[in-house]
Amino acid sequence: MCYNLWFVVVCLISIANRSHILPSFIWYIIGSVVLLSVLIYFFQERLIFKPEKLKQDFQFKVFPAGLQEGRAKVGAVLETDGEKFSEGYTLVTREDLGSFYYYQPAVQRVSIVDVQAPHDLKIGYTMGAGDDIPTVLKQVGLDVTLIPPDKLANADLSQYGTIVLGIRAYDTQKDVAANNKKLLDFVSAGGTLVVQYNASVADFNNGHFTPFAAKLSRARVSVEEAPVDILVPDEGVFHYPNAITARDFDGWVQERGLYFMDQWDEHFKPLLACHDPGENPQKGGLLRAQYGKGTYIYTGYAFFRQLPAGVPGAVRLYVNLLSAGHEKQ
């Protein structure tokens, strides 16, 4: 093809020379530019660097030598042409500062957790402000389906054993508040509803979203090492499917919890107590109530921080909360 194109260009130059329109060397220059342009057009796949063609995704399954609970690191190294690459990067952008690449070792931190998960329990999870809890639940083998807030009205909740509302669900999702009666009806029919913390105290209290009277407060426990007392040791959530002991509150990160209840009807049973140094015990961080045939749970404990951090005891306790009301007899 190249020779044919050059022949066409030479013919054009010869015709132009006979017509004496421009000097011959000018025509040779024009012809060369035309030929180069045509070649670039036909071979641009080879001449234009396309970074996306250098990207490939691979999936690996890594099996540890032992299953002892703890933490591990998995590193990635690519070796090509005798050169090793062991860093990943994150593209950081800001309009006023431009873009730059933040490089760091290609290492994934892994938490090995000894947890029993009821694989036959179907869980529906409706996001609030957003959290990574569903991802962790799926990783430990639970059957979790995300229910978008705007689908709650028409969703068939009877297919689930437990429904979870993500953090600040009533604050941020009007459809959750609008379908609160449907959620409580789900509990009354025998389901389990787990409600996590909300920050708009006045709106939550004025909405009367709980099945029995309860008052949300701004009480919190900021010290993550604060001792935790199990108030009702015989309560099912401390036994099924995982046995919960004091050690399950070791290694928590950033805080124990926030936006605890400070008043509640006698139908609610406080299950845990903890407090910051010099303060009174906070018992409203984990409440359980029987409502109709089902179970209602409110928790202000910061599971949204603990589960993504791979805190073993928090993972076990959270799985138990999801299993409440479904204990095997």
C-alpha positions in Angstrom: 0.0 0.0 0.0 2.9 2.4 0.8 4.4 1.9 -2.7 1.1 2.6 -4.3 0.6 5.7 -2.3 4.0 7.0 -3.2 3.4 6.2 -6.9 0.3 8.4 -6.8 2.2 11.2 -5.1 5.0 11.0 -7.7 2.5 11.1 -10.6 0.8 14.2 -9.1 4.3 15.8 -8.8 5.1 15.1 -12.4 1.8 16.6 -13.6 2.4 19.6 -11.5 5.9 20.0 -12.9 4.6 20.0 -16.5 2.1 22.7 -15.5 4.9 24.8 -13.9 2.6 25.9 -11.1 5.3 25.5 -8.3 9.0 24.5 -8.3 9.4 20.7 -8.2 11.1 20.6 -4.7 8.0 22.3 -3.2 5.9 19.6 -4.7 8.1 16.9 -3.3 7.7 18.4 0.2 3.9 18.6 -0.2 3.8 15.0 -1.5 5.9 13.8 1.5 3.5 15.5 4.0 0.5 14.0 2.3 2.0 10.5 2.3 3.0 10.9 6.0 -0.5 12.1 6.9 -2.1 9.1 5.2 0.2 6.7 6.9 -0.6 8.2 10.3 -4.2 7.9 9.6 -4.0 4.2 8.7 -1.5 3.2 11.4 -2.6 5.5 14.3 -3.3 2.4 16.5 0.4 1.8 16.5 1.5 5.5 16.7 -0.8 6.8 19.4 -0.1 5.6 23.0 -3.3 4.3 24.6 -2.7 3.7 28.3 -6.0 1.8 28.7 -4.5 -1.0 26.6 -1.9 -1.6 29.3 -4.5 -2.3 32.0 -5.7 -5.7 32.9 -7.7 -7.0 35.8 -6.9 -10.3 37.6 -8.7 -12.1 40.4 -6.9 -14.2 43.0 -8.0 -16.4 45.8 -5.6 -16.4 48.7 -5.8 -19.2 51.3 -3.9 -18.7 54.5 -1.7 -21.5 55.8 -3.6 -21.3 59.1 -7.0 -20.0 60.2 -5.9 -18.4 63.4 -7.6 -15.1 64.1 -5.4 -12.1 63.5 -4.2 -9.6 60.9 -2.2 -10.2 57.8 -0.9 -8.3 54.8 -1.1 -9.3 51.2 1.3 -7.6 48.8 1.3 -7.4 45.0 4.4 -7.5 42.9 4.6 -7.3 39.1 7.8 -8.5 37.4 8.4 -7.8 33.7 11.6 -7.6 31.7 13.6 -8.1 34.9 12.1 -5.1 36.6 9.8 -5.3 39.7 6.9 -3.0 40.5 5.4 -3.1 44.0 3.6 0.2 44.3 0.0 1.3 43.6 -1.2 4.8 43.2 -4.3 7.0 43.8 -5.0 9.9 41.5 -5.7 13.0 43.7 -7.3 16.0 42.0 -8.4 19.4 43.1 -9.5 22.3 40.8 -7.2 24.8 42.5 -4.2 22.5 42.8 -4.4 20.3 39.7 -3.8 16.5 39.7 -1.0 14.3 41.1 -0.4 10.7 41.8 -0.1 9.4 45.4 2.1 6.3 45.4 2.2 3.8 48.2 3.1 0.1 48.6 0.6 -2.3 46.9 -0.4 -3.9 50.2 -3.9 -5.0 51.3 -4.4 -5.4 55.0 -6.5 -8.4 55.8 -8.4 -9.3 59.0 -8.9 -13.0 59.8 -12.0 -13.3 61.9 -13.4 -16.4 63.6 -17.1 -15.9 63.1 -20.2 -18.1 62.7 -22.6 -16.7 60.1 -26.1 -18.0 59.5 -26.0 -18.6 55.8 -29.7 -19.3 55.5 -30.7 -15.8 56.8 -31.7 -13.3 54.2 -30.8 -9.7 55.0 -32.1 -6.6 53.4 -29.9 -3.5 53.8 -31.1 0.1 53.1 -28.3 2.7 53.0 -28.5 6.0 54.9 -25.6 8.4 54.6 -23.4 5.5 53.3 -21.2 2.9 54.9 -19.2 -0.3 54.0 -21.0 -2.7 56.3 -22.8 -4.7 53.6 -19.5 -5.4 51.9 -18.1 -6.9 55.1 -21.2 -8.9 55.7 -20.9 -10.5 52.3 -17.3 -11.3 52.9 -18.2 -13.3 56.0 -20.7 -15.3 54.0 -24.0 -13.6 54.7 -26.8 -13.3 52.1 -27.2 -9.5 51.8 -29.4 -7.6 49.4 -29.3 -3.8 49.1 -32.8 -2.2 49.1 -32.6 1.3 47.7 -34.7 3.7 49.8 -36.9 4.7 46.9 -37.8 1.0 46.4 -39.0 0.4 50.0 -42.6 1.3 49.3 -43.0 -1.5 46.7 -40.5 -3.9 48.1 -41.6 -7.3 49.3 -40.0 -7.3 52.8 -41.4 -10.7 53.7 -38.6 -12.4 51.8 -36.1 -11.2 54.4 -35.5 -12.3 57.9 -33.7 -9.1 58.9 -33.8 -5.6 57.6 -31.0 -3.2 58.5 -31.1 0.6 58.2 -27.7 2.2 57.5 -26.3 5.0 59.5 -28.4 8.2 59.5 -31.1 6.6 57.4 -33.9 8.7 58.8 -31.7 11.8 58.5 -30.8 11.4 54.9 -33.5 9.3 53.2 -37.0 10.7 53.2 -38.3 7.4 51.8 -37.2 5.6 55.0 -39.2 7.9 57.2 -42.1 7.7 54.8 -42.1 3.9 55.0 -41.5 3.6 58.7 -44.9 2.0 59.3 -44.1 -0.6 56.7 -40.9 -1.4 58.5 -42.6 -1.7 61.8 -45.3 -3.9 60.3 -42.4 -6.1 59.0 -41.2 -6.4 62.6 -44.7 -7.1 64.0 -45.1 -9.9 61.4 -42.0 -11.7 62.8 -39.0 -9.9 61.2 -36.0 -8.3 62.8 -35.3 -4.6 62.2 -31.8 -3.2 63.2 -31.7 0.6 63.3 -28.3 2.4 63.5 -27.6 5.8 64.8 -29.2 9.0 63.5 -27.8 12.5 64.2 -30.8 14.8 63.7 -32.0 14.3 67.3 -35.1 16.5 67.2 -36.3 15.2 63.9 -35.9 11.6 65.0 -37.7 12.2 68.3 -40.5 14.2 66.6 -40.9 11.4 64.0 -41.8 8.8 66.7 -40.1 6.1 64.5 -39.6 3.6 67.3 -42.3 1.0 68.1 -42.4 2.2 71.7 -41.5 5.5 73.2 -37.8 6.3 73.2 -35.8 9.5 73.2 -32.6 9.9 71.2 -29.8 12.0 72.7 -26.3 13.3 71.7 -24.7 11.0 74.3 -21.6 9.3 73.1 -18.6 7.3 74.3 -15.5 8.7 72.6 -12.8 6.5 74.2 -12.6 3.4 72.2 -11.0 1.4 75.0 -13.8 2.3 77.5 -14.8 -0.8 79.4 -18.1 -2.4 78.3 -20.5 -4.1 80.7 -22.8 -6.9 79.4 -26.0 -6.1 81.3 -28.0 -9.2 80.4 -25.5 -12.1 80.1 -28.3 -14.6 79.3 -29.6 -12.5 76.4 -29.6 -14.4 73.1 -27.6 -11.8 71.2 -24.6 -12.7 73.3 -24.8 -16.4 72.5 -26.1 -17.0 68.9 -24.5 -17.7 66.6 -21.3 -16.5 68.4 -20.5 -16.4 72.1 -19.7 -12.8 73.1 -17.4 -12.1 75.9 -15.4 -9.1 77.2 -12.6 -9.7 74.8 -14.9 -8.9 71.9 -14.7 -5.3 72.9 -10.9 -5.2 72.5 -9.3 -3.5 69.6 -12.1 -1.2 68.7 -11.2 2.0 66.7 -11.9 5.7 67.2 -14.9 5.4 69.5 -17.4 3.1 71.1 -20.5 4.8 69.9 -22.6 7.9 69.4 -26.1 9.2 69.6 -27.3 6.8 72.4 -30.8 6.8 73.7 -31.2 8.4 77.1 -34.9 7.5 77.8 -37.0 4.5 76.7 -40.2 2.6 77.4 -40.1 -0.4 79.6 -40.6 -2.6 76.6 -37.0 -1.8 75.6 -34.2 -3.8 77.3 -30.7 -2.2 77.5 -28.1 -4.8 76.8 -24.7 -3.0 77.2 -23.3 -0.1 79.2 -20.1 1.9 78.9 -18.9 5.5 79.5 -16.1 7.9 79.1 -13.8 8.5 82.1 -15.6 10.5 84.8 -19.1 10.2 83.3 -22.1 8.1 84.2 -22.7 4.8 82.5 -24.5 5.1 79.1 -27.0 2.2 78.7 -28.8 3.5 75.7 -26.3 2.3 73.0 -27.9 -1.0 72.4 -31.7 -1.6 73.0 -33.8 -4.6 72.1 -37.6 -4.8 72.2 -40.1 -7.5 71.3 -42.7 -5.9 69.0 -45.5 -8.2 67.9 -43.9 -11.4 66.6 -40.6 -9.7 65.8 -37.5 -8.0 67.2 -36.6 -4.3 67.1 -33.0 -3.3 67.8 -31.5 0.2 68.1 -27.8 0.6 68.2 -25.6 3.6 68.5 -22.4 1.5 68.7 -20.0 2.5 65.9 -20.2 -0.7 63.9 -19.8 1.4 60.7 -16.2 2.0 61.8 -15.4 -1.4 63.4 -16.5 -3.7 60.6 -14.5 -2.0 57.8 -11.6 -2.0 60.2 -11.9 -5.7 60.6 -12.4 -5.7 64.4 -13.2 -9.4 65.1 -15.4 -8.9 68.2 -17.5 -6.2 66.5 -18.0 -8.4 63.5 -19.2 -11.3 65.7 -21.6 -9.1 67.8 -23.0 -7.5 64.6 -23.8 -10.9 63.1 -25.5 -11.8 66.3 -27.7 -8.7 66.2 -28.8 -9.6 62.7 -29.6 -13.1 63.9 -31.7 -11.8 66.9 -35.2 -13.3 66.7 -33.9 -16.2 64.5 -32.1 -18.2 67.2 -32.3 -21.9 66.6 -34.4 -23.6 69.2 
